[in-house]
Amino acid sequence: METIISANQPCCSPSPSLWRASFRFASPQTATRDQTQTRDQTQQRIYGSQLMTQQEMNEYRERMRLAKTEQERERIRADHHDRMKTRA
């Protein structure tokens, strides 16, 4: 980016328009939208999450986190999948 210094403007401070263009602050609406999007993405990764309570999702995540092997995680996923199919 090329900086042009005029006689009326000190060399150390950018013009107001340059300053505004350089910094963008998230509005409260943006933060809320980002949180909602993150929550939705997390729920989409858990099969049947729309049928689960927050506590059930937390327990499922904890079981997956504590699983020692990929085979154990796969068994937990399969059991969970069957339970969600039954619930639906």
C-alpha positions as a Markdown table, in Angstrom:
| # | Residue | x | y | z |
|---|---|---|---|---|
| 1 | Met | 0.0 | 0.0 | 0.0 |
| 2 | Glu | 1.4 | 3.3 | -1.0 |
| 3 | Thr | 1.2 | 6.2 | 1.5 |
| 4 | Ile | 1.0 | 9.7 | 0.2 |
| 5 | Ile | 2.0 | 12.4 | 2.7 |
| 6 | Ser | 0.6 | 15.9 | 2.2 |
| 7 | Ala | 1.8 | 19.1 | 3.7 |
| 8 | Asn | -1.4 | 19.3 | 5.8 |
| 9 | Gln | -1.1 | 15.8 | 7.2 |
| 10 | Pro | 1.6 | 14.7 | 9.6 |
| 11 | Cys | 3.6 | 11.7 | 8.4 |
| 12 | Cys | 2.9 | 9.6 | 11.5 |
| 13 | Ser | -0.9 | 9.5 | 11.5 |
| 14 | Pro | -3.0 | 7.9 | 8.8 |
| 15 | Ser | -6.0 | 9.7 | 7.3 |
| 16 | Pro | -9.3 | 9.0 | 8.9 |
| 17 | Ser | -10.6 | 7.2 | 5.9 |
| 18 | Leu | -7.5 | 5.0 | 5.9 |
| 19 | Trp | -7.9 | 4.4 | 9.6 |
| 20 | Arg | -11.5 | 3.3 | 9.2 |
| 21 | Ala | -10.7 | 1.0 | 6.3 |
| 22 | Ser | -7.9 | -0.6 | 8.2 |
| 23 | Phe | -9.9 | -1.7 | 11.2 |
| 24 | Arg | -13.1 | -3.6 | 11.3 |
| 25 | Phe | -14.8 | -4.4 | 14.6 |
| 26 | Ala | -17.4 | -7.1 | 15.0 |
| 27 | Ser | -20.9 | -5.8 | 15.9 |
| 28 | Pro | -22.9 | -7.6 | 18.6 |
| 29 | Gln | -25.0 | -9.1 | 15.8 |
| 30 | Thr | -22.0 | -10.5 | 14.1 |
| 31 | Ala | -20.8 | -12.1 | 17.3 |
| 32 | Thr | -24.2 | -13.6 | 17.9 |
| 33 | Arg | -24.4 | -14.9 | 14.4 |
| 34 | Asp | -20.9 | -16.5 | 14.6 |
| 35 | Gln | -21.9 | -18.2 | 17.9 |
| 36 | Thr | -25.1 | -19.5 | 16.4 |
| 37 | Gln | -23.2 | -20.7 | 13.3 |
| 38 | Thr | -20.6 | -22.5 | 15.4 |
| 39 | Arg | -23.3 | -24.2 | 17.5 |
| 40 | Asp | -25.2 | -25.3 | 14.4 |
| 41 | Gln | -22.0 | -26.7 | 12.9 |
| 42 | Thr | -21.2 | -28.6 | 16.1 |
| 43 | Gln | -24.8 | -30.0 | 16.2 |
| 44 | Gln | -24.6 | -31.1 | 12.6 |
| 45 | Arg | -21.5 | -33.3 | 13.4 |
| 46 | Ile | -23.6 | -35.3 | 15.9 |
| 47 | Tyr | -26.1 | -37.5 | 14.2 |
| 48 | Gly | -29.6 | -36.8 | 15.5 |
| 49 | Ser | -28.5 | -33.7 | 17.5 |
| 50 | Gln | -31.9 | -32.1 | 16.8 |
| 51 | Leu | -33.5 | -34.9 | 18.8 |
| 52 | Met | -31.1 | -34.6 | 21.8 |
| 53 | Thr | -30.9 | -32.4 | 24.8 |
| 54 | Gln | -27.9 | -30.3 | 25.5 |
| 55 | Gln | -27.0 | -32.7 | 28.3 |
| 56 | Glu | -27.2 | -35.7 | 26.0 |
| 57 | Met | -24.9 | -34.0 | 23.5 |
| 58 | Asn | -22.4 | -33.2 | 26.2 |
| 59 | Glu | -22.5 | -36.8 | 27.4 |
| 60 | Tyr | -22.0 | -38.1 | 23.9 |
| 61 | Arg | -19.0 | -35.8 | 23.4 |
| 62 | Glu | -17.5 | -36.9 | 26.7 |
| 63 | Arg | -17.9 | -40.6 | 25.8 |
| 64 | Met | -16.2 | -39.9 | 22.4 |
| 65 | Arg | -13.4 | -37.9 | 24.1 |
| 66 | Leu | -12.8 | -40.7 | 26.6 |
| 67 | Ala | -12.7 | -43.5 | 24.0 |
| 68 | Lys | -9.2 | -44.9 | 23.7 |
| 69 | Thr | -9.3 | -46.4 | 20.2 |
| 70 | Glu | -10.9 | -45.6 | 16.9 |
| 71 | Gln | -12.8 | -48.9 | 17.1 |
| 72 | Glu | -14.3 | -47.8 | 20.4 |
| 73 | Arg | -15.4 | -44.5 | 18.9 |
| 74 | Glu | -16.9 | -46.3 | 16.0 |
| 75 | Arg | -18.9 | -48.5 | 18.3 |
| 76 | Ile | -20.1 | -45.5 | 20.3 |
| 77 | Arg | -21.2 | -43.8 | 17.0 |
| 78 | Ala | -23.0 | -46.9 | 15.8 |
| 79 | Asp | -24.9 | -47.3 | 19.1 |
| 80 | His | -25.8 | -43.7 | 19.1 |
| 81 | His | -26.9 | -43.8 | 15.5 |
| 82 | Asp | -29.2 | -46.8 | 16.3 |
| 83 | Arg | -30.7 | -44.9 | 19.3 |
| 84 | Met | -31.4 | -41.8 | 17.2 |
| 85 | Lys | -33.0 | -43.8 | 14.5 |
| 86 | Thr | -35.3 | -45.4 | 17.1 |
| 87 | Arg | -36.1 | -42.0 | 18.6 |
| 88 | Ala | -37.0 | -40.5 | 15.3 |
